Amino acid sequence: MSPKWVGMWALLALVWGARAVAAPPPWAEADREARAAHARGDMPAFLAAMRAAVAIDGGSPRMQVNLACALARNGRAAEALEVLRRWAARGLDGDVERDPDLAVVRALPGWGAVAAALGRTRRPVGVEATRVVATLPGAGTTLEGVAVDPARGVTFVSSVNALTIVALDSDGRARDLVPAGRDGMGTPMGMALDPARRALWVAAMKPGALHRFDADSGAPTGRWALPGGGGLGDVALDGTGGVFASDPETARVVRLRARAAAVEPWLADGPFVSPQGMALSLDGKWLLVADWALGLFAVELASRRAVRITEPEGTVLRGLDGLVLARDGALVAVQNGIRPARVVRVRLDLAPATPRVRDVTVLLANDPRLVEPTLGALVGDRLRFVAGPAQLLDVPIAAPPR
């Protein structure tokens, strides 16, 4: 079967592994119908189903490629070429040069524009300015979350297979700050450090719970189970001593307020499919949420109104994982659900009625060290993030000169 059928819903399962999701994306049923029609050779039904999927969510990169394939197989190669031209202009890469469904499209004179866009997308960006921070040895090491204590020169990293929190000192020495099983901790995922309170917050999955540890000794100082089950993927400080946490298993955002006894399902009926990284805006009015399947959302704290932020022309904000906020208010995001995986800088205009993206700048792409990038934390003017199963990288977050 053609690689194009590894659709967004299938990719959720492939990429996240331990990260469950609550429900398929809204276009999943149409995608299944299209797959079945393609398999039985019913090309008109294939096209009808793909049009239905794109009508539900036209921004999905994979749906755009599948639509082009359906158009090509129905004698509409010129339309397919235009779909692919717009897809490639967004900085996306894929297997369109080898897909047999697109052979007739590649024979058109206009194919050169698609090929040229792919060539630009495949150029390395930011590789020379990016440095290796640490490589953790050990068979099967799989890192996920990062928190940084710059004042003491310590980087905290969660290991999802060893079920530990590792502290990396400034001299490169690694030690288990939180050993496996402490305070009933399950699979540790995202983390956040509250330096004023010396609290290290950890989002755990299987079993889902919020954990708080002393950042210096690793001693447990609190554990809060999730109401109604679920499993946490990431955590963000709320600015008052409490935290927000994303729950991709039940597609919600939960909150633990300072000194509260229990976690509240803060946004349980939101528009999410797979909420992941989060960051609080500089003015404290918006919680920015990365949904891996759908893109970027801004949630107004006062009303809990969730607004899906429209992607600007020529870019894509699907497949977002880790989010951090730079000192100037820009988002720095790790994007692992598209090709190529990359780190991007997103400038926002958080107008009350219609939050929008001003622009997106690629900071790092086409670096062979980006095996499976996940979460990160700021260290001055750099993002320290998990680049692969056992490696941490630092990338400058300032927009490169044009």
FENZI-V587022 format. One record per backbone hydrogen bond with DSSP energy under -1.0 kcal/mol. CO is the residue of the C=O (numbers start at 1). NH is the residue of the N-H. E is the energy in kcal/mol with one decimal. If there is no record, write none. Layout:
CO|NH|E ; CO|NH|E
This chain:
2|5|-2.0 ; 3|6|-2.1 ; 5|7|-2.0 ; 7|11|-2.7 ; 8|12|-1.8 ; 9|13|-1.2 ; 10|14|-2.2 ; 11|15|-3.3 ; 12|16|-1.8 ; 13|17|-1.3 ; 16|19|-2.0 ; 18|20|-1.1 ; 25|28|-2.1 ; 27|31|-2.2 ; 28|32|-2.4 ; 29|33|-2.2 ; 30|34|-2.3 ; 31|35|-2.3 ; 32|36|-2.3 ; 33|37|-2.4 ; 34|38|-2.4 ; 35|39|-2.1 ; 36|40|-1.8 ; 37|42|-2.4 ; 41|43|-1.3 ; 42|46|-2.0 ; 43|47|-2.4 ; 44|48|-2.4 ; 45|49|-2.5 ; 46|50|-2.0 ; 47|51|-2.6 ; 48|52|-1.9 ; 49|53|-2.2 ; 50|54|-2.5 ; 51|55|-2.0 ; 52|56|-1.4 ; 53|57|-2.0 ; 60|64|-1.6 ; 61|65|-1.6 ; 62|66|-2.4 ; 63|67|-2.3 ; 64|68|-2.1 ; 65|69|-2.1 ; 66|70|-2.3 ; 67|71|-2.6 ; 68|72|-2.5 ; 69|73|-2.2 ; 71|74|-1.0 ; 71|76|-2.5 ; 72|75|-1.4 ; 76|80|-2.1 ; 77|81|-2.5 ; 78|82|-1.8 ; 79|83|-2.1 ; 80|84|-2.4 ; 81|85|-2.4 ; 82|86|-2.1 ; 83|87|-2.2 ; 84|88|-2.9 ; 85|89|-1.7 ; 87|90|-1.2 ; 88|91|-1.7 ; 95|98|-1.6 ; 95|99|-1.2 ; 99|102|-1.5 ; 100|103|-1.4 ; 102|106|-2.2 ; 105|108|-1.7 ; 108|111|-1.7 ; 110|113|-1.4 ; 111|115|-2.4 ; 112|116|-2.5 ; 113|117|-2.0 ; 114|118|-2.4 ; 115|119|-2.1 ; 116|120|-1.9 ; 117|121|-2.3 ; 118|122|-1.8 ; 120|123|-1.2 ; 125|365|-2.0 ; 127|130|-1.1 ; 131|394|-2.4 ; 134|392|-2.8 ; 138|141|-1.6 ; 142|160|-2.3 ; 144|375|-1.4 ; 145|158|-1.9 ; 147|156|-3.5 ; 149|154|-1.9 ; 154|149|-3.3 ; 155|168|-3.2 ; 156|147|-2.1 ; 157|166|-3.4 ; 158|144|-2.0 ; 159|163|-1.3 ; 164|159|-2.7 ; 165|177|-2.0 ; 165|178|-1.9 ; 166|157|-2.7 ; 167|175|-1.9 ; 168|155|-2.3 ; 169|172|-2.3 ; 173|169|-2.7 ; 175|167|-3.2 ; 178|165|-2.1 ; 179|182|-1.7 ; 181|184|-2.0 ; 182|185|-1.7 ; 187|205|-2.6 ; 190|203|-2.9 ; 192|201|-3.0 ; 194|199|-2.0 ; 198|215|-2.3 ; 199|194|-3.2 ; 200|213|-2.4 ; 201|192|-1.9 ; 202|211|-2.4 ; 203|189|-3.1 ; 204|209|-1.3 ; 204|232|-2.0 ; 205|187|-3.0 ; 208|226|-1.3 ; 209|204|-2.2 ; 210|224|-2.7 ; 211|202|-2.6 ; 212|221|-3.3 ; 212|222|-1.0 ; 213|200|-3.0 ; 214|218|-2.3 ; 219|214|-3.0 ; 222|212|-2.7 ; 224|210|-2.8 ; 226|229|-1.2 ; 233|190|-1.3 ; 234|246|-2.1 ; 236|244|-3.1 ; 242|238|-2.4 ; 243|256|-2.8 ; 244|236|-2.5 ; 245|254|-2.8 ; 246|233|-2.6 ; 247|252|-1.8 ; 248|22|-1.1 ; 252|247|-2.8 ; 253|267|-3.0 ; 254|245|-2.3 ; 255|264|-3.0 ; 256|243|-2.2 ; 257|260|-2.4 ; 264|255|-2.4 ; 264|266|-2.1 ; 267|253|-1.6 ; 274|292|-2.5 ; 277|290|-2.9 ; 279|288|-3.3 ; 281|284|-1.7 ; 285|301|-2.6 ; 286|281|-2.7 ; 287|299|-2.7 ; 288|279|-1.8 ; 289|297|-2.7 ; 290|276|-3.3 ; 291|295|-2.7 ; 292|319|-2.3 ; 295|291|-3.6 ; 296|309|-2.7 ; 297|289|-2.6 ; 298|307|-3.0 ; 299|287|-2.9 ; 300|304|-2.8 ; 305|300|-2.7 ; 307|298|-2.6 ; 312|315|-1.3 ; 319|336|-1.7 ; 319|337|-1.6 ; 321|277|-1.5 ; 322|334|-2.3 ; 324|332|-2.9 ; 326|329|-1.9 ; 330|326|-3.3 ; 331|346|-3.1 ; 332|324|-1.9 ; 333|344|-2.5 ; 334|321|-3.0 ; 335|342|-2.3 ; 339|93|-2.6 ; 342|335|-3.0 ; 343|363|-2.8 ; 343|364|-1.7 ; 344|333|-2.7 ; 345|361|-2.8 ; 346|331|-2.9 ; 347|358|-3.1 ; 347|359|-1.1 ; 349|351|-1.4 ; 349|356|-2.3 ; 356|349|-3.0 ; 359|347|-2.4 ; 361|345|-3.0 ; 364|343|-2.2 ; 365|125|-2.1 ; 367|370|-2.5 ; 369|371|-2.1 ; 374|322|-1.2 ; 375|386|-2.4 ; 377|384|-3.1 ; 379|382|-1.1 ; 381|397|-2.3 ; 382|379|-2.9 ; 383|395|-2.0 ; 384|377|-2.4 ; 385|393|-2.5 ; 386|374|-2.1 ; 387|372|-1.8 ; 389|143|-1.9 ; 390|136|-2.9 ; 391|387|-2.5 ; 391|388|-1.2 ; 392|133|-2.6 ; 392|134|-1.1 ; 393|385|-2.5 ; 394|131|-2.0 ; 395|383|-2.9
